[in-house]
């Protein structure tokens, strides 16, 4: 998703918003991605990497799509931004396919986990925890965590 670095945050979203969207609708969307008050008037070129990521994600949700493909969507996001992204993805009506190392996102958003191993694709229902339980890895992981806690004490 490209951003016009010379525009303000609100102008960038307005330029891509569906017809009928006014400044109030755009500001409502931007608020979900933690752009509030004067933040919406910042020039995009002056934004941090995380702010640019949040703005790009907000733009993705402007128009109805049947499918979102996201690669590591929580990279460069702070905790409040991650929480808002999770809410937005859970509210999204289309399909979302994403790759992530963020196990919390996988547990809170994913309804299926796809594993490609030895040239075979396997689908597991549920999030990260359900996947690990199905693989028989969760009890082992808990045992390792308990052993580490005991050793540290």
C-alpha positions as a Markdown table, in Angstrom:
| # | Residue | x | y | z |
|---|---|---|---|---|
| 1 | Unk | 0.0 | 0.0 | 0.0 |
| 2 | Unk | 1.6 | 3.2 | -1.1 |
| 3 | Unk | 1.3 | 6.4 | 0.8 |
| 4 | Unk | 1.7 | 10.0 | -0.6 |
| 5 | Unk | 4.4 | 11.3 | 1.8 |
| 6 | Unk | 3.4 | 14.9 | 1.0 |
| 7 | Unk | -0.2 | 14.6 | 2.2 |
| 8 | Unk | -1.5 | 14.8 | 5.7 |
| 9 | Unk | -2.9 | 11.6 | 7.3 |
| 10 | Unk | -6.5 | 12.8 | 6.9 |
| 11 | Unk | -6.0 | 13.9 | 3.3 |
| 12 | Unk | -4.5 | 10.6 | 2.4 |
| 13 | Unk | -7.4 | 8.7 | 3.7 |
| 14 | Unk | -10.0 | 11.1 | 2.2 |
| 15 | Unk | -8.4 | 10.7 | -1.2 |
| 16 | Unk | -9.0 | 7.0 | -1.1 |
| 17 | Unk | -12.3 | 6.9 | 0.9 |
| 18 | Unk | -15.6 | 5.7 | -0.7 |
| 19 | Unk | -17.8 | 8.4 | -2.0 |
| 20 | Unk | -20.0 | 9.8 | 0.7 |
| 21 | Unk | -17.3 | 9.6 | 3.3 |
| 22 | Unk | -16.6 | 12.9 | 5.0 |
| 23 | Unk | -14.0 | 14.1 | 7.4 |
| 24 | Unk | -15.9 | 12.7 | 10.4 |
| 25 | Unk | -16.1 | 9.2 | 9.0 |
| 26 | Unk | -12.4 | 9.3 | 8.1 |
| 27 | Unk | -11.5 | 10.6 | 11.5 |
| 28 | Unk | -13.6 | 7.8 | 13.1 |
| 29 | Unk | -11.6 | 5.2 | 11.1 |
| 30 | Unk | -8.3 | 6.8 | 11.9 |
| 31 | Unk | -9.2 | 6.9 | 15.6 |
| 32 | Unk | -9.5 | 3.1 | 15.5 |
| 33 | Unk | -5.8 | 3.1 | 14.4 |
| 34 | Unk | -4.9 | 5.6 | 17.2 |
| 35 | Unk | -4.7 | 8.7 | 15.0 |
| 36 | Unk | -6.6 | 11.2 | 17.2 |
| 37 | Unk | -6.8 | 15.0 | 17.5 |
| 38 | Unk | -3.9 | 16.7 | 15.8 |
| 39 | Unk | -2.3 | 13.4 | 14.7 |
| 40 | Unk | -4.6 | 13.4 | 11.7 |
| 41 | Unk | -2.9 | 16.6 | 10.4 |
| 42 | Unk | 0.6 | 15.2 | 10.5 |
| 43 | Unk | 2.4 | 15.0 | 7.2 |
| 44 | Unk | 2.9 | 11.4 | 6.2 |
| 45 | Unk | 6.6 | 12.0 | 5.5 |
| 46 | Unk | 7.1 | 12.8 | 9.2 |
| 47 | Unk | 5.4 | 9.7 | 10.5 |
| 48 | Unk | 7.3 | 6.8 | 12.2 |
| 49 | Unk | 7.4 | 3.4 | 10.6 |
| 50 | Unk | 4.8 | 2.1 | 13.0 |
| 51 | Unk | 2.5 | 5.1 | 12.2 |
| 52 | Unk | 2.9 | 4.5 | 8.5 |
| 53 | Unk | 2.0 | 0.8 | 9.1 |
| 54 | Unk | -1.1 | 1.8 | 11.0 |
| 55 | Unk | -2.2 | 4.2 | 8.3 |
| 56 | Unk | -1.7 | 1.6 | 5.6 |
| 57 | Unk | -3.8 | -0.9 | 7.5 |
| 58 | Unk | -6.6 | 1.8 | 8.0 |
| 59 | Unk | -6.5 | 2.4 | 4.2 |
| 60 | Unk | -6.9 | -1.3 | 3.6 |
| 61 | Unk | -10.2 | -1.3 | 5.5 |
| 62 | Unk | -11.7 | 1.6 | 3.5 |
| 63 | Unk | -13.2 | -0.4 | 0.7 |
| 64 | Unk | -14.8 | -3.8 | 1.0 |
| 65 | Unk | -12.6 | -6.6 | -0.1 |
| 66 | Unk | -13.2 | -10.3 | -0.1 |
| 67 | Unk | -9.6 | -11.2 | 0.9 |
| 68 | Unk | -6.8 | -9.6 | 2.8 |
| 69 | Unk | -3.3 | -11.0 | 2.6 |
| 70 | Unk | -1.1 | -9.8 | 5.4 |
| 71 | Unk | 2.6 | -10.5 | 6.0 |
| 72 | Unk | 3.6 | -9.9 | 9.7 |
| 73 | Unk | 0.9 | -7.3 | 10.3 |
| 74 | Unk | 1.9 | -6.6 | 13.8 |
| 75 | Unk | 5.5 | -5.7 | 13.0 |
| 76 | Unk | 6.4 | -2.1 | 14.0 |
| 77 | Unk | 3.2 | -1.8 | 16.0 |
| 78 | Unk | 3.0 | -0.9 | 19.7 |
| 79 | Unk | 0.7 | -2.8 | 22.1 |
| 80 | Unk | -2.4 | -0.5 | 21.7 |
| 81 | Unk | -2.0 | -0.6 | 17.9 |
| 82 | Unk | -1.9 | -4.4 | 18.0 |
| 83 | Unk | -5.0 | -4.5 | 20.1 |
| 84 | Unk | -6.8 | -2.2 | 17.6 |
| 85 | Unk | -5.6 | -4.3 | 14.7 |
| 86 | Unk | -7.0 | -7.4 | 16.3 |
| 87 | Unk | -10.4 | -5.8 | 16.8 |
| 88 | Unk | -10.4 | -4.6 | 13.2 |
| 89 | Unk | -9.5 | -8.0 | 11.8 |
| 90 | Unk | -12.1 | -9.7 | 14.0 |
| 91 | Unk | -14.7 | -7.3 | 12.7 |
| 92 | Unk | -13.6 | -7.8 | 9.1 |
| 93 | Unk | -16.3 | -9.6 | 7.1 |
| 94 | Unk | -14.0 | -11.0 | 4.3 |
| 95 | Unk | -11.3 | -13.7 | 4.5 |
| 96 | Unk | -8.0 | -12.9 | 6.0 |
| 97 | Unk | -4.8 | -14.9 | 5.4 |
| 98 | Unk | -1.8 | -13.8 | 7.4 |
| 99 | Unk | 1.7 | -15.0 | 8.3 |
| 100 | Unk | 2.9 | -14.0 | 11.7 |
| 101 | Unk | 5.3 | -14.9 | 14.5 |
| 102 | Unk | 2.9 | -13.1 | 16.9 |
| 103 | Unk | 1.3 | -16.0 | 18.8 |
| 104 | Unk | -1.1 | -13.7 | 20.6 |
| 105 | Unk | -2.5 | -12.5 | 17.3 |
| 106 | Unk | -2.7 | -16.1 | 16.1 |
| 107 | Unk | -4.7 | -17.0 | 19.2 |
| 108 | Unk | -7.0 | -14.0 | 19.1 |
| 109 | Unk | -7.7 | -13.7 | 15.4 |
| 110 | Unk | -6.9 | -17.0 | 13.6 |
| 111 | Unk | -9.7 | -19.5 | 13.2 |
| 112 | Unk | -7.5 | -22.0 | 11.3 |
| 113 | Unk | -3.7 | -22.6 | 11.2 |
| 114 | Unk | -2.2 | -23.9 | 8.0 |
| 115 | Unk | 1.1 | -25.9 | 8.3 |
| 116 | Unk | 3.2 | -26.7 | 5.2 |
| 117 | Unk | 5.6 | -29.5 | 6.1 |
| 118 | Unk | 7.4 | -32.1 | 3.9 |
| 119 | Unk | 5.4 | -30.8 | 0.9 |
| 120 | Unk | 2.0 | -31.4 | 2.6 |
| 121 | Unk | -0.5 | -28.8 | 3.7 |
| 122 | Unk | -2.4 | -29.5 | 6.9 |
| 123 | Unk | -5.2 | -27.4 | 8.3 |
| 124 | Unk | -5.8 | -27.1 | 12.0 |
| 125 | Unk | -9.0 | -25.6 | 13.4 |
| 126 | Unk | -8.5 | -22.9 | 16.0 |
| 127 | Unk | -5.7 | -20.5 | 16.8 |
| 128 | Unk | -2.1 | -21.0 | 17.9 |
| 129 | Unk | -2.9 | -22.8 | 21.2 |
| 130 | Unk | -5.3 | -25.2 | 19.5 |
| 131 | Unk | -2.6 | -25.9 | 16.8 |
| 132 | Unk | 0.0 | -26.7 | 19.4 |
| 133 | Unk | -2.4 | -28.9 | 21.4 |
| 134 | Unk | -3.3 | -30.8 | 18.2 |
| 135 | Unk | 0.4 | -31.3 | 17.5 |
| 136 | Unk | 1.0 | -32.6 | 21.0 |
| 137 | Unk | 3.4 | -29.7 | 21.7 |
| 138 | Unk | 1.5 | -27.8 | 24.3 |
| 139 | Unk | 2.0 | -30.1 | 27.3 |
| 140 | Unk | 5.8 | -30.3 | 26.5 |
| 141 | Unk | 6.0 | -26.5 | 26.2 |
| 142 | Unk | 4.3 | -26.1 | 29.6 |
| 143 | Unk | 6.7 | -28.6 | 31.2 |
| 144 | Unk | 9.6 | -26.6 | 29.8 |
| 145 | Unk | 8.2 | -23.3 | 31.1 |
| 146 | Unk | 7.7 | -24.9 | 34.6 |
| 147 | Unk | 11.2 | -26.3 | 34.6 |
| 148 | Unk | 12.6 | -22.9 | 33.6 |
| 149 | Unk | 10.7 | -21.2 | 36.3 |
| 150 | Unk | 11.9 | -23.7 | 38.9 |
| 151 | Unk | 15.5 | -23.3 | 37.8 |
| 152 | Unk | 15.3 | -19.5 | 37.9 |
| 153 | Unk | 13.9 | -19.7 | 41.5 |
